[in-house]
Amino acid sequence: MSARTPPSLGDTMVGVGVALAGALVVGLALSSFGKAPDFNTRVTTLEADTVRAQGLLAGSGKDAPAPPDALCRQPSAEAARRLHDSLAASAARVGVPTDLLDVRPEGRGDPNAPEPLRIRINGTGSYEGVIGLVAEMARARPQVFVDSLDLTPKTSNVSLSFSGRAFCAG
């Protein structure tokens, strides 16, 4: 049997250096695979959208992109209650009974902090009444944004299924 001599300190350091260099190369290769090809463009667009959204929330002059009353400026629970009452009155005014009329904060955290309001409406009425209700929602303040809107004919009536949001600013 022959005895093996332990590697020298220099050999060990060279081995560790080669292993670290290999790990670095593999890490860089893996990170390039995990990054979307248009990542920088997406980040730039997201940053621009964030600046624009902050401007929408802060703007209130005649040059503002959104009118001052387009966003609610009270606590979200209070804003949800007011918008619910307004939409219920609109539905009654145009003669569209609602099976569902739900306006509530999305529940992202502090109930007193501003947040989006989730709006859901289901109802059935005449074509003119349903279109009138949609027009009333378009004029509502805070401004109502549509996520989905379905109108389904039901013989002499139209069934409305609406999902949308309104936004609050601090």
C-alpha positions in Angstrom: 0.0 0.0 0.0 1.1 3.4 -0.7 0.3 6.4 1.5 -1.4 9.4 0.0 0.0 12.7 0.7 -2.5 15.4 1.6 -2.9 18.2 -0.9 -0.8 21.2 -0.3 -2.4 24.5 0.8 -1.7 25.9 -2.7 -3.5 23.0 -4.4 -6.5 23.4 -2.0 -6.7 27.1 -2.8 -6.6 26.5 -6.5 -9.4 23.9 -6.2 -11.5 26.3 -4.1 -10.9 29.1 -6.6 -11.9 26.8 -9.6 -15.1 25.8 -7.7 -16.0 29.4 -7.0 -15.4 30.5 -10.5 -17.5 27.6 -11.8 -20.3 28.5 -9.4 -20.2 32.1 -10.5 -20.4 31.1 -14.2 -23.3 28.7 -13.5 -25.1 31.4 -11.4 -24.7 34.0 -14.1 -26.0 31.6 -16.8 -29.0 30.6 -14.7 -29.9 34.3 -13.9 -29.8 35.1 -17.6 -32.2 32.3 -18.3 -34.6 33.4 -15.5 -34.8 37.0 -16.8 -37.5 37.9 -19.3 -36.0 39.3 -22.5 -37.9 42.5 -22.2 -37.4 42.9 -18.4 -35.8 46.3 -18.6 -38.6 47.6 -20.8 -41.2 46.2 -18.4 -39.6 47.8 -15.4 -39.4 51.2 -17.3 -43.1 51.0 -18.2 -44.1 50.0 -14.7 -42.1 53.0 -13.3 -43.8 55.3 -15.8 -47.2 53.9 -14.9 -46.5 54.4 -11.2 -45.6 58.0 -11.7 -48.8 58.5 -13.8 -51.0 56.8 -11.2 -49.5 59.1 -8.5 -50.3 62.1 -10.6 -53.8 60.9 -11.1 -54.2 60.5 -7.3 -52.7 63.8 -6.5 -54.0 66.0 -9.4 -57.0 68.2 -8.9 -56.6 71.2 -11.2 -58.1 71.8 -14.6 -55.1 70.2 -16.2 -55.4 67.1 -14.1 -56.0 63.9 -16.1 -58.9 62.9 -13.8 -61.5 65.3 -12.4 -61.2 66.1 -8.7 -64.4 64.1 -7.9 -63.4 61.0 -10.0 -61.7 59.5 -6.9 -63.3 59.2 -3.5 -61.5 61.2 -0.8 -63.1 59.6 2.3 -62.5 56.3 4.1 -63.2 53.4 1.9 -66.1 52.0 4.0 -67.9 55.3 3.9 -67.2 55.7 0.2 -68.6 52.1 -0.4 -71.8 52.9 1.5 -72.3 56.2 -0.4 -71.7 54.6 -3.8 -74.0 51.7 -2.9 -76.8 54.1 -2.0 -76.2 56.1 -5.2 -76.3 53.0 -7.4 -79.4 51.6 -5.7 -81.1 55.0 -6.3 -80.0 55.0 -9.9 -81.3 51.4 -10.4 -84.7 52.3 -8.9 -84.9 55.5 -10.9 -84.4 53.7 -14.3 -86.6 50.8 -13.3 -84.0 48.0 -13.1 -84.6 45.7 -10.0 -81.3 44.3 -8.8 -80.7 40.7 -7.6 -77.3 41.7 -6.4 -75.9 45.2 -5.6 -72.6 44.9 -3.7 -70.1 47.7 -3.1 -67.3 46.9 -0.7 -63.7 47.8 -0.1 -61.3 45.1 -1.5 -60.0 44.5 2.0 -56.3 45.1 1.4 -55.5 46.1 4.9 -56.5 49.0 7.2 -60.2 49.6 6.9 -59.7 53.4 7.3 -57.0 53.6 4.6 -58.0 54.4 1.0 -58.4 51.4 -1.3 -60.2 50.2 -4.4 -63.9 49.5 -4.0 -65.2 46.3 -5.6 -68.6 46.7 -7.4 -71.0 43.9 -8.5 -74.5 44.4 -9.9 -76.9 41.8 -11.3 -80.3 42.8 -12.4 -83.0 42.5 -15.1 -85.1 45.1 -16.8 -86.0 46.7 -20.1 -83.3 47.3 -22.6 -83.7 51.1 -22.1 -83.6 50.8 -18.3 -80.4 48.7 -18.3 -78.7 51.0 -20.7 -79.9 53.9 -18.5 -78.3 52.2 -15.5 -75.0 51.8 -17.3 -75.2 55.4 -18.3 -75.8 56.4 -14.7 -72.8 54.3 -13.6 -70.7 56.1 -16.2 -71.6 59.5 -14.5 -71.2 58.2 -11.0 -68.7 59.8 -8.6 -66.3 58.3 -7.6 -65.8 57.2 -11.2 -66.8 53.5 -11.8 -64.4 51.5 -14.0 -65.7 48.3 -15.8 -64.0 45.0 -15.3 -66.8 43.0 -17.0 -70.2 43.9 -18.4 -72.6 41.3 -19.8 -76.0 42.0 -21.2 -78.1 38.9 -22.0 -81.5 39.1 -23.7 -84.4 37.5 -21.8 -87.4 37.6 -24.1 -88.7 41.1 -23.5 -86.0 42.1 -20.9 -82.3 42.2 -20.6 -80.2 40.7 -17.8 -77.2 42.8 -16.6 -74.2 41.3 -14.9 -71.6 44.0 -14.0 -68.3 43.8 -12.2 -66.1 46.9 -11.7 -64.2 49.1 -9.4 -64.0 52.6 -8.1 -60.8 54.1 -6.5 -60.2 56.2 -3.5 -57.3 58.5 -2.8 -56.0 59.7 0.5 
